[in-house]
Amino acid sequence: MVTANVQTQIGDFIAASGLGILRQSNFGALVVTELHGRFFELNYRNHLFTAVMPAIAALSLNTATAYTGLIIVNAVGSGVIASFARSKIAAATVAAADAQIALAYNTTIPTAFGTAITINRNKISTAAAGSLLTAFQSATLVAAPTLMYPLVGHNFSTAAGFIDHLSDLDMAGDIILYPGCTLEIVAVTTAISVLASLTWAEYLSSVFPL
């Protein structure tokens, strides 16, 4: 068994460069604060990626196999898993009736794909994106997708319900996409046009096996 001694100090202090002293509360708890934003380290280490629809487009219904919208594909043999961090959806048109928007998934790779969507690295630089996933505007699914959870539940059928609607969901890594699976944004009940994006972090699947 390996043991380690950790030096702590109660109360505020300013440490010189090179010293490794941790701050402790009067009740014995370790005091931790964020120096950077929550996703800074993932982003700085080139693990964070975003795919955004290139234009406003209609989302297909969750019962359809002819998919349109934004689908993220983790191909068999990619060597990575994707832990999803955020989804953003801007409703773009008034729907014909009450409409909902949800995340859905498939555990088989589509038989055909439409136009590819560029995946951007969230660390903006001149380097190539480097994502091992792919994204598309459309695809032919083997089966209708399975609903994961709702993203937006709203009445888009009236101008009053439609005005200024943006869904920004902090997914916090609660969906992990393994090789051989897809994640897509779908409409439920009524088709609606949106502009949407998905953000995720990639990790080696060998480190996190099924």
C-alpha positions as CSV (number, residue, x, y, z in Angstrom):
1,M,0.0,0.0,0.0
2,V,1.3,3.5,-0.9
3,T,0.7,6.4,1.5
4,A,1.3,10.1,0.9
5,N,1.6,13.1,3.2
6,V,-0.3,16.2,2.0
7,Q,0.5,19.6,3.5
8,T,-2.5,21.8,4.1
9,Q,-3.1,25.2,5.6
10,I,-6.2,26.7,7.2
11,G,-7.0,30.3,6.2
12,D,-6.0,32.5,3.2
13,F,-2.4,32.5,2.0
14,I,-0.3,33.3,-1.0
15,A,2.3,30.6,-1.9
16,A,5.5,31.2,-3.8
17,S,6.0,29.5,-7.1
18,G,7.0,25.9,-6.7
19,L,5.3,25.3,-3.3
20,G,2.5,22.7,-3.1
21,I,0.3,23.7,-0.2
22,L,-3.4,22.9,-0.2
23,R,-6.0,25.1,1.6
24,Q,-8.2,23.5,4.3
25,S,-11.3,24.7,6.1
26,N,-11.7,24.8,9.8
27,F,-13.9,21.7,9.6
28,G,-11.2,19.5,7.9
29,A,-12.6,19.9,4.3
30,L,-10.2,20.6,1.4
31,V,-11.0,23.9,-0.2
32,V,-11.0,23.8,-4.0
33,T,-11.7,26.6,-6.5
34,E,-11.8,26.8,-10.2
35,L,-9.0,28.8,-11.8
36,H,-10.4,28.4,-15.3
37,G,-13.7,27.5,-16.8
38,R,-15.0,24.0,-16.2
39,F,-14.0,22.8,-19.7
40,F,-10.7,24.6,-19.9
41,E,-8.4,21.6,-19.4
42,L,-10.4,19.3,-21.8
43,N,-10.3,22.1,-24.4
44,Y,-6.6,22.9,-23.9
45,R,-5.7,19.3,-24.3
46,N,-7.6,19.1,-27.6
47,H,-10.3,16.8,-26.4
48,L,-13.3,19.1,-26.9
49,F,-15.2,19.3,-30.2
50,T,-18.4,20.8,-31.6
51,A,-20.5,20.1,-34.6
52,V,-23.1,22.7,-35.7
53,M,-25.7,22.4,-38.5
54,P,-24.4,24.6,-41.4
55,A,-27.8,26.1,-42.0
56,I,-31.3,26.0,-40.6
57,A,-32.9,22.7,-41.5
58,A,-35.9,20.5,-40.6
59,L,-35.5,17.8,-38.0
60,S,-37.0,14.5,-39.0
61,L,-39.4,12.7,-36.6
62,N,-38.2,10.2,-34.1
63,T,-40.3,7.5,-35.9
64,A,-38.5,8.0,-39.3
65,T,-35.5,6.1,-40.7
66,A,-34.8,8.8,-43.3
67,Y,-33.0,11.1,-40.9
68,T,-32.4,14.9,-41.4
69,G,-30.9,17.3,-38.9
70,L,-27.7,16.7,-36.9
71,I,-26.4,13.1,-36.4
72,I,-23.1,12.3,-34.7
73,V,-21.5,9.0,-35.7
74,N,-18.9,7.0,-33.7
75,A,-17.8,4.4,-36.2
76,V,-16.8,0.9,-35.4
77,G,-13.1,0.8,-34.7
78,S,-12.8,4.6,-34.0
79,G,-10.8,3.9,-30.9
80,V,-12.6,6.6,-28.9
81,I,-15.7,7.3,-26.8
82,A,-17.5,10.6,-26.8
83,S,-18.8,12.2,-23.6
84,F,-21.3,14.8,-24.4
85,A,-21.0,18.2,-22.7
86,R,-23.6,20.5,-24.2
87,S,-26.4,20.9,-26.7
88,K,-27.7,24.1,-28.2
89,I,-30.9,24.5,-30.2
90,A,-32.4,27.6,-31.7
91,A,-35.9,27.2,-33.1
92,A,-36.1,28.8,-36.5
93,T,-39.7,28.4,-37.7
94,V,-43.2,28.3,-36.3
95,A,-44.3,24.7,-36.4
96,A,-47.6,23.5,-37.8
97,A,-48.6,22.2,-34.3
98,D,-47.2,21.7,-30.9
99,A,-43.6,20.3,-31.2
100,Q,-40.9,18.8,-29.0
101,I,-37.2,18.2,-29.6
102,A,-35.3,15.3,-28.2
103,L,-32.0,13.5,-28.2
104,A,-32.1,10.0,-29.7
105,Y,-29.6,7.2,-30.5
106,N,-29.0,4.1,-32.6
107,T,-26.7,1.2,-31.8
108,T,-26.1,0.4,-35.5
109,I,-24.3,2.5,-38.1
110,P,-26.6,4.0,-40.8
111,T,-26.5,2.4,-44.2
112,A,-26.0,5.7,-46.1
113,F,-25.0,9.3,-45.3
114,G,-25.8,12.7,-46.8
115,T,-23.6,15.8,-46.6
116,A,-20.9,15.8,-44.0
117,I,-20.8,18.5,-41.3
118,T,-17.5,19.9,-40.3
119,I,-16.4,19.1,-36.8
120,N,-14.6,22.0,-35.1
121,R,-12.1,21.7,-32.3
122,N,-13.2,24.1,-29.5
123,K,-9.6,25.3,-29.1
124,I,-9.6,27.6,-32.1
125,S,-6.2,27.5,-33.8
126,T,-4.6,26.8,-37.2
127,A,-4.3,23.1,-36.3
128,A,-6.6,20.6,-37.9
129,A,-9.7,19.6,-35.8
130,G,-8.6,16.0,-35.2
131,S,-11.9,14.5,-34.1
132,L,-12.3,10.8,-34.7
133,L,-16.1,11.1,-34.9
134,T,-18.1,12.2,-38.0
135,A,-21.3,14.3,-38.3
136,F,-23.9,14.5,-41.1
137,Q,-26.9,16.5,-42.1
138,S,-28.8,13.3,-43.1
139,A,-28.6,9.6,-43.0
140,T,-30.5,6.4,-43.7
141,L,-31.0,4.7,-40.4
142,V,-31.3,0.9,-40.0
143,A,-34.1,1.5,-37.5
144,A,-36.0,4.4,-36.0
145,P,-33.9,6.0,-33.3
146,T,-34.6,5.4,-29.6
147,L,-35.5,8.5,-27.6
148,M,-32.9,9.3,-24.9
149,Y,-34.4,12.4,-23.3
150,P,-36.2,15.6,-24.2
151,L,-34.2,18.8,-25.0
152,V,-37.1,21.2,-25.6
153,G,-40.8,21.0,-24.8
154,H,-42.6,24.1,-26.1
155,N,-45.5,25.3,-28.1
156,F,-43.9,26.5,-31.3
157,S,-47.2,26.6,-33.2
158,T,-47.8,30.2,-32.2
159,A,-45.7,33.3,-32.6
160,A,-45.9,34.0,-28.9
161,G,-44.5,30.6,-28.1
162,F,-41.8,30.8,-30.7
163,I,-40.3,34.2,-29.9
164,D,-36.6,34.2,-28.7
165,H,-36.4,30.5,-27.9
166,L,-32.9,29.1,-27.4
167,S,-32.3,25.8,-25.5
168,D,-28.8,25.6,-24.0
169,L,-28.4,22.3,-22.1
170,D,-25.4,21.4,-19.9
171,M,-25.2,17.7,-20.5
172,A,-22.3,17.3,-18.1
173,G,-21.1,14.1,-19.6
174,D,-24.3,12.1,-18.8
175,I,-24.3,10.6,-22.3
176,I,-21.3,8.5,-23.5
177,L,-21.3,7.4,-27.2
178,Y,-19.3,4.2,-27.8
179,P,-18.0,3.0,-31.2
180,G,-20.7,1.6,-33.5
181,C,-23.4,4.0,-32.2
182,T,-24.9,7.3,-33.2
183,L,-26.5,10.3,-31.4
184,E,-29.0,12.5,-33.2
185,I,-31.4,15.4,-32.5
186,V,-35.0,14.6,-33.5
187,A,-38.4,16.2,-33.6
188,V,-41.3,14.5,-31.7
189,T,-44.9,14.8,-32.8
190,T,-44.3,17.6,-35.3
191,A,-41.4,18.4,-37.6
192,I,-39.7,21.8,-36.9
193,S,-36.7,23.6,-38.4
194,V,-33.8,24.5,-36.1
195,L,-30.2,25.5,-35.9
196,A,-28.5,23.1,-33.5
197,S,-25.1,22.1,-32.2
198,L,-23.6,19.3,-30.0
199,T,-20.3,19.5,-28.1
200,W,-18.4,16.5,-26.7
201,A,-15.1,15.3,-25.4
202,E,-13.2,12.4,-26.8
203,Y,-11.3,9.8,-24.8
204,L,-9.5,6.5,-25.8
205,S,-12.1,3.7,-25.6
206,S,-9.3,1.3,-24.4
207,V,-9.1,3.3,-21.2
208,F,-12.9,3.2,-20.7
209,P,-14.0,-0.2,-22.0
210,L,-17.6,-1.4,-21.9
